[in-house]
Amino acid sequence: MKNALMKIFNKYHNQLMSSSQKRGQDKDTQGRIINENLGQVLITMCQIEWTRHVRDALNEMDSKKTENNNTAMRKVKKMWQ
């Protein structure tokens, strides 16, 4: 997911860079785009953070290799509720 988002960001970034002639205009345009889409940025960052927590919990469960060891996932669930 992170790689896909980076590809999309780079695509639009490259379009911005090629369409604008001045560096100052690029920064203004990028700032405007980010300010207009703050909600999407927040949602994306929360998804990345949630994925990291779940990945770490699954790795912890895999490393312990005991039956019915769901405590790591329960901690993640409780934290995100």
Secondary structure, DSSP 8 states (H G I E B T S, - for coil): -HHHHHHHHHHHHHHHHHH-SSHHHHHHHHHHHHHHTHHHHHHHHHHHHHHHHHHHHHHHHHHH--TT--HHHHHHHHHH-
